[in-house]
Amino acid sequence: MASELDICNLALQWLGQDPITNLLAPTNRPEQLCALNYPLARRAVLEASEWSFATKRIESDAPITPNQSWGFSYSHPLPSACIRMLTVRDNPYDGQANGLQWQIENRLVLTDAPHVYMRYLEDVTDATRFSPAFVQALAARLASEIAIPITENAQLHSTMVSLYTMKLTEASNLDSLQGRARRVRASRLTTRR
């Protein structure tokens, strides 16, 4: 399992820099840039895809009412660690979109339902929960963020942005394969029998 320091050092390695040893009390420019940019890069990569390790579900039956003078009837508090809301439903057993209208305003989920089921992306700070492919994507994002301040090389920055795009796609594709039932399809040969 990777640590925050491991992820930062991977990013620095891709930039041709020496490893760092401290993020809590940074003493040099690479440590300072990693300490400043790591949390922002982590949140951006978490928000970029529907990661299985960051997906959470909650039930809310304590709306704040009345919501406002017009529009939706109920306001449900947004979970405190929510980075991005994925779905809001009034029925947990409905596999299809249930047509419930909702939107987020001012850290509230606005709906016309007094009882809702929310699925969202959590702000995961524990790096040991990250998949190996996510670690690579995060390191590439971090490298792209700190490339110019550390190296003053615009071409290397551009290369890191491309690397991030590739690593993010790879990680997202791998993560999306988890929890899916394999479908068996009949071939033309078996359907003709």
Backbone hydrogen bonds, N-H to C=O, Kabsch-Sander energy under -0.5 kcal/mol:
donor,donor_aa,acceptor,acceptor_aa,energy
7,I,3,S,-2.3
8,C,4,E,-2.4
9,N,5,L,-2.6
10,L,6,D,-2.1
11,A,7,I,-2.1
12,L,8,C,-2.4
13,Q,9,N,-2.3
14,W,10,L,-2.0
15,L,11,A,-0.9
16,G,13,Q,-1.8
17,Q,12,L,-2.9
32,Q,28,N,-2.5
33,L,29,R,-2.8
34,C,30,P,-2.3
35,A,31,E,-2.6
36,L,32,Q,-2.1
37,N,33,L,-2.6
38,Y,34,C,-2.7
41,A,37,N,-2.7
42,R,38,Y,-2.9
43,R,39,P,-2.0
44,A,40,L,-2.1
45,V,41,A,-2.4
46,L,42,R,-2.4
47,E,43,R,-2.1
48,A,44,A,-1.0
49,S,45,V,-0.5
49,S,46,L,-0.7
51,W,49,S,-1.5
54,A,51,W,-0.8
55,T,51,W,-0.6
55,T,52,S,-0.7
56,K,120,Y,-2.8
58,I,118,M,-2.5
60,S,116,V,-3.2
61,D,59,E,-0.5
64,I,75,S,-4.0
65,T,63,P,-0.7
67,N,73,S,-0.7
74,Y,111,T,-3.0
75,S,64,I,-1.2
76,H,109,V,-2.7
78,L,107,R,-2.3
82,C,79,P,-1.9
83,I,121,L,-3.5
84,R,121,L,-1.0
86,L,119,R,-2.8
87,T,119,R,-2.0
89,R,117,Y,-2.4
94,D,91,N,-0.9
95,G,93,Y,-0.8
103,Q,110,L,-1.5
105,E,108,L,-2.3
108,L,105,E,-1.5
109,V,76,H,-3.5
110,L,103,Q,-3.4
110,L,108,L,-0.7
111,T,74,Y,-2.2
112,D,101,Q,-0.5
116,V,60,S,-2.6
117,Y,89,R,-2.9
118,M,58,I,-2.9
119,R,87,T,-2.5
120,Y,56,K,-2.4
121,L,84,R,-3.0
122,E,54,A,-3.4
122,E,120,Y,-0.5
123,D,81,A,-2.5
124,V,122,E,-1.7
125,T,123,D,-0.5
127,A,125,T,-0.9
129,R,126,D,-2.0
130,F,127,A,-1.3
135,V,131,S,-2.3
136,Q,132,P,-1.8
137,A,133,A,-2.0
138,L,134,F,-3.0
139,A,135,V,-2.6
140,A,136,Q,-2.1
141,R,137,A,-2.3
142,L,138,L,-2.7
143,A,139,A,-2.6
144,S,140,A,-2.1
145,E,141,R,-1.8
146,I,142,L,-2.0
147,A,143,A,-1.1
150,I,146,I,-2.0
151,T,147,A,-3.0
152,E,147,A,-0.6
152,E,148,I,-1.9
154,A,152,E,-0.6
157,H,153,N,-1.9
158,S,154,A,-2.3
159,T,155,Q,-2.2
160,M,156,L,-2.3
161,V,157,H,-2.2
162,S,158,S,-2.0
163,L,159,T,-2.3
164,Y,160,M,-2.7
165,T,161,V,-2.3
166,M,162,S,-2.2
167,K,163,L,-3.0
168,L,164,Y,-3.0
169,T,165,T,-2.0
170,E,166,M,-2.4
171,A,167,K,-2.7
172,S,168,L,-2.7
173,N,169,T,-2.5
174,L,170,E,-2.4
175,D,171,A,-2.5
176,S,172,S,-2.0
177,L,173,N,-0.6
177,L,174,L,-1.0
178,Q,175,D,-1.4
180,R,177,L,-1.0
185,R,183,R,-0.6
191,T,187,S,-1.8
192,R,188,R,-0.9
193,R,190,T,-0.7
